[in-house]
Amino acid sequence: MRLVYGLLGVFGLATLTWFLAHIIPAAGTFATLEPALVDRCRAVDIAPGTEDVTIDPSLNAAFISAADRRDWYNETGATGVNPQNGIYLMSLDGTNAVRRVSPDMDGFLPHGINLWRSPNGEKRLFVVNHPPTGEEIIEIFDIENNGDLTHLESISFDDMHSPNDVLAVGPRQFYATNDRGFEKGPLAWLEAYMAMPFSSVVYYDGENGSIAAKGMTYANGINQSMDGKTVYVAEFLKRKITLFDRTPETGALKKQRSISVNTGPDNIEISADGALWIAGHTKVFDFLAHAKDENEIAPSHVIRLNPRNGLKSDVFISTEGELNGSSVGAVWDKTLVVGAVFDEQVMVCPMLEIFLTGPERQ
């Protein structure tokens, strides 16, 4: 019996050590945040849950994925979806004109989005959808000249079981992140609370889907370099961006290296100079409290990362509830648009020159 107690003690100590070494740093418990840029921004109402944003320069507008996901996130048993859910288009001409451009769809709960452009100018929007049926889907939409979306097809396959974000690399080819390896049971608990590397990236080649990379810790946002040869994946619980060499002909991914960041990275957007713009949840326990109670404040944090040299800049920080739980920061020209997991607004910010011309660009 003494041996059993001894083994249990060793196990408990090892678990505590792991928790202190991995979870506390990942949660940003002791991180210090000072407001930045937020006082120069204006809030624009969209719809609940402005989770992902991507900018179409040819339209001078931003596509915004909005879904009321608080009940869904907290698994409170909600069976319907908010009729405001959809894809919205916000003009960047200074008017902030907003309209919903997605068609009416039953059970539409959009999540990550990505814009694909062909060499001849054709454009499609790829959207992660979590309908109440439990099926996990990538929806593909054609983009009309005025920004309206026409639904083309829905794609699902077994290996794509927990998609968070999507990266389009062809008219019907894409990568998607599985943010979890397990949905229920002891392994799901270990994954969430002990930061176990069970998540993955899947690839759909236009006909079949399969796992392209695995062994990640809560794979979240995904995007690619301007030349399409490097794929970037946000590992939320490791506070890092992992870079993969991509073979365009086959879709194969080979891990290259990782870059640590000072937040729990969510979505990744790419600016014209190739920099990564990453929104994140720097204080995870604050974010979890906000997920359960909208009155709790969760800081918002957007950074700019140069993938060539790893240099980082804090660009946008909100600590007083101007925007809670930032999930994306999309930039084009001199405008930054910041979205959030639960809030109804986006923040539209004029960029300071230092973030566009500073030494981190080198």
C-alpha positions as CSV (number, residue, x, y, z in Angstrom):
1,M,0.0,0.0,0.0
2,R,2.9,2.3,0.8
3,L,4.3,1.7,-2.7
4,V,0.9,2.6,-4.2
5,Y,0.7,5.9,-2.3
6,G,4.3,6.6,-3.3
7,L,3.5,6.1,-6.9
8,L,0.4,8.2,-6.7
9,G,2.4,10.9,-5.1
10,V,5.0,10.8,-7.8
11,F,2.3,10.9,-10.5
12,G,0.6,13.9,-8.7
13,L,3.9,15.8,-8.5
14,A,4.7,15.1,-12.1
15,T,1.2,16.3,-13.2
16,L,1.6,19.4,-11.1
17,T,5.0,20.1,-12.5
18,W,3.8,19.6,-16.1
19,F,0.8,22.0,-15.4
20,L,3.1,24.7,-14.0
21,A,5.6,24.3,-16.8
22,H,3.2,24.2,-19.7
23,I,-0.3,25.4,-18.8
24,I,0.5,28.5,-16.7
25,P,2.8,30.0,-19.3
26,A,0.4,29.1,-22.1
27,A,-2.4,30.8,-20.2
28,G,-0.5,34.1,-19.8
29,T,-1.4,34.3,-16.2
30,F,1.4,36.7,-15.4
31,A,1.5,38.6,-18.7
32,T,1.4,42.4,-18.5
33,L,-0.6,44.3,-21.2
34,E,-0.6,48.0,-21.9
35,P,-3.3,49.5,-24.2
36,A,-2.0,50.2,-27.7
37,L,-3.7,51.8,-30.8
38,V,-7.2,51.1,-29.4
39,D,-7.9,54.8,-28.7
40,R,-7.5,55.5,-32.4
41,C,-10.0,52.9,-33.5
42,R,-13.7,53.0,-34.1
43,A,-16.2,50.2,-33.4
44,V,-18.4,49.0,-36.2
45,D,-21.4,46.8,-35.4
46,I,-21.7,43.7,-37.5
47,A,-23.4,40.7,-35.8
48,P,-22.5,38.5,-32.8
49,G,-19.2,36.7,-33.0
50,T,-17.0,38.4,-35.7
51,E,-14.6,35.5,-35.5
52,D,-12.7,35.8,-38.8
53,V,-11.9,38.6,-41.2
54,T,-10.2,38.6,-44.6
55,I,-9.7,41.6,-46.9
56,D,-10.4,41.6,-50.6
57,P,-8.3,44.5,-52.0
58,S,-10.1,44.4,-55.4
59,L,-13.4,45.2,-53.6
60,N,-11.8,47.5,-51.0
61,A,-13.8,45.6,-48.5
62,A,-13.5,43.0,-45.7
63,F,-15.4,39.7,-45.5
64,I,-16.4,39.0,-42.0
65,S,-17.5,35.6,-40.6
66,A,-20.1,36.2,-37.9
67,A,-21.8,33.5,-35.7
68,D,-23.5,33.7,-32.3
69,R,-21.4,30.9,-30.7
70,R,-21.7,31.5,-27.0
71,D,-24.2,28.7,-26.3
72,W,-22.5,26.4,-28.8
73,Y,-19.1,27.1,-27.2
74,N,-20.4,26.4,-23.7
75,E,-22.4,23.3,-24.8
76,T,-25.5,24.6,-23.1
77,G,-27.8,22.6,-25.4
78,A,-28.9,25.3,-27.8
79,T,-30.3,23.6,-30.9
80,G,-30.9,26.5,-33.3
81,V,-28.7,29.1,-34.8
82,N,-29.0,32.9,-34.7
83,P,-30.6,34.2,-38.0
84,Q,-27.9,37.0,-38.0
85,N,-25.2,34.3,-38.6
86,G,-23.5,34.8,-41.9
87,I,-20.8,36.3,-44.0
88,Y,-20.8,40.1,-44.0
89,L,-19.0,42.6,-46.3
90,M,-17.7,45.8,-44.8
91,S,-16.6,48.6,-47.0
92,L,-13.1,50.1,-46.3
93,D,-13.8,53.4,-48.1
94,G,-14.4,55.1,-44.8
95,T,-18.2,54.7,-44.8
96,N,-18.1,51.4,-42.9
97,A,-21.1,50.3,-44.9
98,V,-22.0,46.7,-43.9
99,R,-24.3,44.1,-45.5
100,R,-24.7,40.4,-45.3
101,V,-23.6,38.8,-48.6
102,S,-24.0,35.1,-47.8
103,P,-27.3,33.4,-49.0
104,D,-29.8,32.0,-46.6
105,M,-28.6,28.6,-45.4
106,D,-30.1,26.2,-42.8
107,G,-28.0,25.7,-39.7
108,F,-25.2,28.1,-40.8
109,L,-22.6,28.6,-38.1
110,P,-19.5,30.0,-39.9
111,H,-16.1,29.9,-38.3
112,G,-12.7,30.4,-40.2
113,I,-12.7,31.8,-43.7
114,N,-10.2,32.3,-46.5
115,L,-10.2,34.0,-49.9
116,W,-8.9,32.2,-53.0
117,R,-8.0,34.0,-56.2
118,S,-7.1,32.4,-59.5
119,P,-4.6,33.9,-62.0
120,N,-7.5,34.8,-64.3
121,G,-9.3,36.8,-61.5
122,E,-11.8,34.2,-60.3
123,K,-12.5,34.4,-56.6
124,R,-14.0,32.0,-54.1
125,L,-14.5,32.2,-50.3
126,F,-14.0,29.1,-48.3
127,V,-15.8,28.9,-45.0
128,V,-15.7,26.4,-42.0
129,N,-19.3,25.6,-41.0
130,H,-20.4,23.8,-37.8
131,P,-24.1,23.1,-38.4
132,P,-26.2,21.7,-35.5
133,T,-26.3,18.3,-37.3
134,G,-22.8,17.7,-36.0
135,E,-21.3,17.3,-39.5
136,E,-18.2,19.4,-40.1
137,I,-18.2,21.2,-43.4
138,I,-16.1,23.4,-45.7
139,E,-18.5,25.6,-47.7
140,I,-17.3,27.0,-51.0
141,F,-18.8,30.2,-52.4
142,D,-18.3,32.0,-55.6
143,I,-17.8,35.8,-55.2
144,E,-19.7,38.1,-57.5
145,N,-18.4,41.4,-58.8
146,N,-20.3,43.3,-56.0
147,G,-19.2,40.9,-53.3
148,D,-22.3,38.8,-53.1
149,L,-21.7,35.1,-52.4
150,T,-23.2,32.2,-54.4
151,H,-23.0,28.8,-52.7
152,L,-21.2,26.2,-54.9
153,E,-20.6,23.1,-52.7
154,S,-20.2,21.6,-49.3
155,I,-17.2,19.3,-48.6
156,S,-16.7,17.0,-45.6
157,F,-14.5,13.9,-44.9
158,D,-13.7,11.8,-41.9
159,D,-10.3,13.1,-41.1
160,M,-11.7,16.6,-40.8
161,H,-13.5,16.2,-37.5
162,S,-12.8,19.5,-35.6
163,P,-12.1,22.2,-38.2
164,N,-11.2,25.7,-36.9
165,D,-9.7,27.5,-39.9
166,V,-9.3,26.9,-43.6
167,L,-6.6,27.8,-46.2
168,A,-7.7,27.6,-49.8
169,V,-5.1,26.6,-52.3
170,G,-7.2,25.9,-55.4
171,P,-10.8,26.1,-56.7
172,R,-11.7,23.2,-54.4
173,Q,-8.4,22.3,-52.8
174,F,-7.7,23.4,-49.2
175,Y,-6.1,22.7,-45.8
176,A,-8.0,22.9,-42.5
177,T,-6.8,22.8,-38.9
178,N,-8.4,20.2,-36.6
179,D,-8.0,22.1,-33.3
180,R,-8.6,19.0,-31.3
181,G,-7.6,15.3,-31.6
182,F,-10.3,14.1,-29.2
183,E,-13.8,15.3,-28.5
184,K,-14.6,13.4,-25.3
185,G,-13.1,11.2,-22.7
186,P,-9.8,11.2,-20.8
187,L,-7.7,12.0,-23.8
188,A,-9.8,15.0,-24.5
189,W,-9.2,16.2,-20.9
190,L,-5.4,15.6,-21.3
191,E,-5.4,17.5,-24.5
192,A,-7.2,20.5,-23.1
193,Y,-5.6,20.7,-19.7
194,M,-2.2,19.2,-20.1
195,A,-1.5,20.7,-23.6
196,M,-1.0,17.4,-25.3
197,P,-0.1,17.5,-29.1
198,F,-3.1,15.7,-30.5
199,S,-4.4,18.2,-33.1
200,S,-3.6,18.2,-36.9
201,V,-3.8,19.7,-40.3
202,V,-5.8,18.0,-43.1
203,Y,-5.6,18.5,-46.8
204,Y,-8.3,18.1,-49.5
205,D,-6.9,17.6,-53.0
206,G,-10.1,18.2,-54.8
207,E,-11.2,14.5,-54.6
208,N,-10.0,13.1,-51.3
209,G,-9.1,14.3,-47.8
210,S,-6.3,13.1,-45.5
211,I,-4.1,14.2,-42.6
212,A,-1.2,16.4,-43.8
213,A,0.5,17.1,-40.5
214,K,-0.1,16.0,-36.9
215,G,1.4,16.3,-33.5
216,M,0.3,20.0,-32.9
217,T,-1.1,21.5,-29.7
218,Y,-4.5,23.1,-30.5
219,A,-3.9,24.0,-34.1
220,N,-5.9,27.1,-34.7
221,G,-5.3,29.6,-37.5
222,I,-3.7,28.7,-40.8
223,N,-2.4,30.7,-43.8
224,Q,0.4,30.6,-46.4
225,S,3.2,32.8,-47.7
226,M,2.7,34.9,-50.8
227,D,4.4,32.4,-53.0
228,G,2.5,29.5,-51.6
229,K,5.6,27.5,-50.6
230,T,5.2,28.0,-46.8
231,V,2.2,27.2,-44.6
232,Y,1.8,28.9,-41.2
233,V,-0.1,27.2,-38.4
234,A,-1.0,28.8,-35.0
235,E,-0.5,26.4,-32.1
236,F,-2.6,28.1,-29.5
237,L,-1.6,26.2,-26.4
238,K,2.1,26.4,-27.2
239,R,2.1,30.1,-28.1
240,K,3.9,29.6,-31.3
241,I,3.6,29.7,-35.1
242,T,4.8,26.6,-36.8
243,L,6.1,26.8,-40.4
244,F,5.8,24.0,-42.9
245,D,7.4,23.7,-46.3
246,R,4.7,22.9,-48.8
247,T,4.9,20.9,-52.0
248,P,2.2,22.5,-54.2
249,E,2.0,19.6,-56.6
250,T,1.0,17.1,-53.9
251,G,0.0,19.3,-50.9
252,A,2.5,17.6,-48.7
253,L,3.7,19.5,-45.7
254,K,7.1,19.2,-44.0
255,K,7.8,20.9,-40.7
256,Q,10.5,23.6,-40.9
257,R,10.6,25.4,-37.6
258,S,8.5,27.3,-35.0
259,I,8.5,30.9,-33.8
260,S,7.4,31.7,-30.3
261,V,4.9,34.5,-29.9
262,N,3.7,36.5,-26.8
263,T,0.0,35.5,-27.1
264,G,-2.2,32.4,-27.6
265,P,-2.4,32.8,-31.4
266,D,-5.7,32.5,-33.1
267,N,-6.2,33.4,-36.8
268,I,-3.4,34.5,-39.1
269,E,-3.7,37.1,-41.9
270,I,-0.9,38.1,-44.3
271,S,-0.2,41.6,-45.4
272,A,1.2,42.7,-48.8
273,D,4.8,42.7,-47.5
274,G,4.5,39.0,-46.4
275,A,4.2,39.8,-42.6
276,L,1.9,37.7,-40.4
277,W,-0.8,39.6,-38.5
278,I,-1.9,37.5,-35.6
279,A,-4.7,38.1,-33.1
280,G,-4.6,36.1,-29.9
281,H,-5.8,35.4,-26.4
282,T,-2.9,36.5,-24.1
283,K,-4.8,35.8,-20.9
284,V,-6.6,32.5,-21.5
285,F,-8.4,32.3,-18.1
286,D,-9.8,35.7,-18.7
287,F,-11.0,34.6,-22.1
288,L,-12.7,31.5,-20.6
289,A,-14.5,33.7,-18.1
290,H,-15.7,35.9,-20.9
291,A,-16.9,32.9,-22.8
292,K,-19.2,32.1,-19.9
293,D,-20.2,35.6,-19.0
294,E,-20.3,38.5,-21.6
295,N,-19.7,41.0,-18.8
296,E,-16.3,39.6,-18.0
297,I,-13.5,41.4,-19.8
298,A,-11.0,39.5,-22.0
299,P,-8.1,41.4,-23.4
300,S,-7.6,41.7,-27.1
301,H,-4.1,41.5,-28.6
302,V,-2.8,41.8,-32.2
303,I,0.8,41.3,-33.2
304,R,2.8,41.7,-36.4
305,L,5.4,38.9,-37.0
306,N,8.1,38.9,-39.6
307,P,8.5,35.2,-40.5
308,R,12.0,35.8,-42.0
309,N,13.7,36.9,-38.8
310,G,11.1,36.3,-36.1
311,L,10.8,39.9,-35.0
312,K,7.5,40.8,-33.4
313,S,5.6,44.0,-32.7
314,D,2.6,44.6,-30.5
315,V,0.2,46.6,-32.6
316,F,-3.3,46.5,-31.0
317,I,-4.0,45.9,-27.3
318,S,-7.4,46.4,-25.6
319,T,-7.7,45.9,-21.9
320,E,-10.9,47.7,-20.9
321,G,-13.5,45.8,-22.9
322,E,-13.5,48.0,-26.0
323,L,-13.2,44.6,-27.8
324,N,-13.1,41.3,-26.0
325,G,-11.2,38.2,-27.0
326,S,-9.7,39.2,-30.3
327,S,-9.5,36.4,-32.9
328,V,-8.3,38.1,-36.0
329,G,-6.4,41.1,-37.2
330,A,-6.6,41.7,-41.0
331,V,-4.6,44.6,-42.5
332,W,-4.5,46.2,-45.9
333,D,-3.0,49.4,-47.0
334,K,-3.2,51.5,-43.8
335,T,-6.2,49.9,-42.1
336,L,-6.4,47.2,-39.5
337,V,-9.7,45.3,-38.8
338,V,-9.9,43.4,-35.6
339,G,-12.6,40.8,-35.0
340,A,-13.5,38.8,-31.9
341,V,-14.9,35.4,-30.9
342,F,-18.1,36.7,-29.2
343,D,-18.4,40.4,-29.6
344,E,-20.8,42.0,-32.1
345,Q,-18.3,44.5,-33.4
346,V,-15.1,44.8,-35.3
347,M,-12.5,47.5,-34.5
348,V,-11.4,49.5,-37.5
349,C,-8.0,51.1,-36.9
350,P,-5.8,53.5,-38.9
351,M,-2.4,52.1,-38.9
352,L,0.5,54.0,-37.3
353,E,3.4,54.5,-39.7
354,I,5.9,52.7,-37.4
355,F,4.0,49.4,-37.9
356,L,4.2,49.8,-41.7
357,T,7.8,51.0,-42.1
358,G,9.6,49.9,-38.9
359,P,12.8,47.8,-38.7
360,E,10.8,44.6,-38.2
361,R,10.0,44.7,-41.9
362,Q,13.7,44.0,-42.8
